[in-house]
Amino acid sequence: MKTFVKIGKAINLAMCMALVITLAAGCSKDDNDPRDAYVGTYSVKVSAAIQGSLWTGTHNITITKSSLNPNDILISNPLDLGAGVSVNAIVTGNTYVIPQQTVGTDMVGLSGSGSRDGNNLKFSILASLQVEGQVNFTCEASKL
């Protein structure tokens, strides 16, 4: 009879340990944050038709994770508007949306969308500029 009691206690102990391990694994932090793939510095090639002429340029942007929303990233220096200018983008897997927002000292209105393929980004930004009006910028970026 003592043997059955010892076996019963061992089984109960094993079941309790399995339950604790299962609960601990279920409470672990999710390490699959899709924003991690976007974080970094990129070299951007930009083109747009402005007042009938093709305009091209290059500059760098830096992407960081937003601390305000778990799905958002911050893109600094979009369209080479300056180091202190950032736009918010909402990430869904390999795509992102830049909701309408006003940025910079010139109060430029921006919105757009894009996608990620490995270390490369493609995106389009519609900007409301004071002199030129509505301009669609096409951008291709490579992570540095």
Secondary structure, 3 states (H helix, E strand, C coil): CHHHHHHHHHHHHHHHHHHHHHHHHHCCCCCCCHHHHCCEEEEEEEEEEECCEEEEEEEEEEEEECCCCCCEEEEECHHHCCCCCEEEEEEECCEEEEEEEEECCCCEEEEEEEEEECCEEEEEEEEEECCCEEEEEEEEEEEC
